[in-house]
Amino acid sequence: MLEDVSDFTEFKDGAQSSDRSLFDGVPLNRDPSIAFPGPPAPPHVGLFREWESPTSGFAYVLMGPDPLALAMPEAPPAGSAELAAEMAEVYQMALFRDFPVAAFMDASLCAALRQLNGRRPPTDKRQLIASHNKDVAAAAERLSRMRWFSGETDRRDVATGEEKHRRRFGTEQTASNMFRGIGEDPWPTPFISQFMIMGTGGSARDLAQRATGLIAYGNQRVDQKIAVATPKQDYMTAWAHYLNVQNAFQTRGALFPDKKHSEFGIFDAGGNFIEGKHYRPLNRLRELATYVHDDQLYQAYLNAALIMLNERYAFDPGIPYHGGSDAPAPNQEPFALFGGPHLLTLVTEVSSRALKAVRGQKFSVHRRARPEALAALFHTIYTEYTPHRDTVVGAEQYPLGDGSQEAAARKTLGGTLATYTFPVGMGSEPVLEEVLTDVRLHNEGQNSRFGGAGESTWLLPMAFPEGSPMHPAYGAGHATVAGACVTLLKAFFNMRDPSDTAKPAYVVKPGEKGLVPDPGDDENDISVGLMTVEVEKGLTLEGELNKLMWNISNGRNVAGVHYNTDYIESVVLGEDITIGILREQMVAYDKSENVSMTVPLVAKRKIPAVLRNGGTIGEMEEVEAILIDRFGHLHKAPPTPRH
């Protein structure tokens, strides 16, 4: 979409050097003459956005691996089966943003939902959930017909067997697993992690206290409810709005009900528009996106740590001093060393290292285009490559052999993305065309607010007015921080039942009740709380922490700013960052401490060489869990049992 390829060359050169002056010269198209539909930017921000920390990958760190010491595999290229599946999924997520999260579960769990008093929800509410659940199941069946999900590769798919496994190759999509990540419990469970909605239940883990959603934070309380973004309001569905965002216009307007700039909003029982912020438990898919729009990146994991400390989950037995330790110490308890303050400080420490490392991958290595930009290319293909022109310029004016940049762009598109929807041989994706048709109809409805019948576009409906942040897609900052922070929590806490190590530790024991956000009467209902559901096999601590990891990561996918591989490969990067930090922590302690930590990994995989120094894990050995010994060496450990 660039008018001059030299602009990208300058961007690339600036991102591959620690010399900030090189990046200072990277051009942005700041043309204020472009008309802008939709809500304006707040008055306290500038008119244009700037690139976000493009050279931070060149900063050295004194804790853990340096930012560019770890690597990520190549992202799926244009024309691959995996990228088509990822893009269809992101489009489908956008179309389902106003669905209740209660509908993204196995139908058996949907039918088992109860009010907190144990009564069945009203008939209308049950019908609402069932109707949405049926739509989710139908969409999952449709996505399952994509080549990647049905187990068909393309010559452009470069993932190894290990990568294919964690990227869901050949995995049938269902209402139970669609839009989900990996590492959660392998039986039907709620879509949202308990750590995203529950309060602290104390050492008794009281359900009523958990259902308040209030987390003890010293003598204060943190409320898990989040602000409700304007329902049914998407952005960048009109070409002028999309183009403004690409030209770095600051369009970060309010996400919350504002009668001046939206016909959508929240209405009271009398049909009156209610402006401002309103809070409820994470009720709709859109609120998962809203959560990750303004969060302090480690806050979900800080909340989880506070909950686990309050509810007295057992520490890893390899950590000294505490009662369940393999090396208890009379007259000592963990506090500054291996206690709450140590843990809570490290949650923030690993997140800062994760951000530097992923910025190095984003800017200096991969520079992957955002889903919104890829969607614009689909729009371009469908509109004869002339979406921003006043008059249509026919393809015959740009023969493929004339050497122009536009001719080169046409040829590239013709051999990659266009093969999905205008096939000349193998590689067609009929499901993607079906999804694109749904997107066009959705966008026409969104664009009708700006007058006329509504502009037809195949752009990706974005959850945020400003679309994606000002940095490339791969890896994902939220997901890298998620991988780093959750790995730390899994290292500090015991993922097994201390009284019976053949069993996992549970957040919700088998046959007991977990929490699910009440869907309310519709997306406008702000008076909702939490419902309960009995989970036959329970919810394990490891499974709910892994679910928390992908809830936050995929919240960015729901918003339209990331793909699935951005999530999963970034989680692995974050995991490695924390392992590196914990290795160095170990060698800083007196050897008489006899410290060790067992860390279950999010997926079975090989360990990078930079982390294997001195350990017993082989170069090609795939492991599911590791033990970090007192010398900082890594060893293979048995995975946590799942019953």
Secondary structure as GFF3:
##gff-version 3
##sequence-region A 1 643
A	DSSP	alpha_helix	5	15	.	.	.	ID=ss1
A	DSSP	alpha_helix	20	24	.	.	.	ID=ss2
A	DSSP	three_ten_helix	56	58	.	.	.	ID=ss3
A	DSSP	three_ten_helix	67	69	.	.	.	ID=ss4
A	DSSP	alpha_helix	81	95	.	.	.	ID=ss5
A	DSSP	three_ten_helix	101	103	.	.	.	ID=ss6
A	DSSP	alpha_helix	107	111	.	.	.	ID=ss7
A	DSSP	alpha_helix	123	143	.	.	.	ID=ss8
A	DSSP	alpha_helix	147	150	.	.	.	ID=ss9
A	DSSP	alpha_helix	161	166	.	.	.	ID=ss10
A	DSSP	alpha_helix	194	197	.	.	.	ID=ss11
A	DSSP	alpha_helix	207	210	.	.	.	ID=ss12
A	DSSP	beta_strand	214	217	.	.	.	ID=ss13
A	DSSP	beta_strand	220	223	.	.	.	ID=ss14
A	DSSP	beta_strand	226	227	.	.	.	ID=ss15
A	DSSP	alpha_helix	239	246	.	.	.	ID=ss16
A	DSSP	beta_strand	266	267	.	.	.	ID=ss17
A	DSSP	beta_strand	273	274	.	.	.	ID=ss18
A	DSSP	beta_strand	279	280	.	.	.	ID=ss19
A	DSSP	alpha_helix	285	294	.	.	.	ID=ss20
A	DSSP	alpha_helix	299	310	.	.	.	ID=ss21
A	DSSP	alpha_helix	340	359	.	.	.	ID=ss22
A	DSSP	pi_helix	360	366	.	.	.	ID=ss23
A	DSSP	alpha_helix	371	382	.	.	.	ID=ss24
A	DSSP	three_ten_helix	395	397	.	.	.	ID=ss25
A	DSSP	alpha_helix	405	415	.	.	.	ID=ss26
A	DSSP	alpha_helix	418	421	.	.	.	ID=ss27
A	DSSP	alpha_helix	430	447	.	.	.	ID=ss28
A	DSSP	three_ten_helix	448	450	.	.	.	ID=ss29
A	DSSP	alpha_helix	477	492	.	.	.	ID=ss30
A	DSSP	beta_strand	496	497	.	.	.	ID=ss31
A	DSSP	beta_strand	500	504	.	.	.	ID=ss32
A	DSSP	beta_strand	506	508	.	.	.	ID=ss33
A	DSSP	beta_strand	513	517	.	.	.	ID=ss34
A	DSSP	beta_strand	530	534	.	.	.	ID=ss35
A	DSSP	beta_strand	539	540	.	.	.	ID=ss36
A	DSSP	alpha_helix	541	559	.	.	.	ID=ss37
A	DSSP	alpha_helix	564	587	.	.	.	ID=ss38
A	DSSP	three_ten_helix	591	593	.	.	.	ID=ss39
A	DSSP	beta_strand	597	605	.	.	.	ID=ss40
A	DSSP	three_ten_helix	609	611	.	.	.	ID=ss41
A	DSSP	beta_strand	623	628	.	.	.	ID=ss42
A	DSSP	beta_strand	634	636	.	.	.	ID=ss43
###
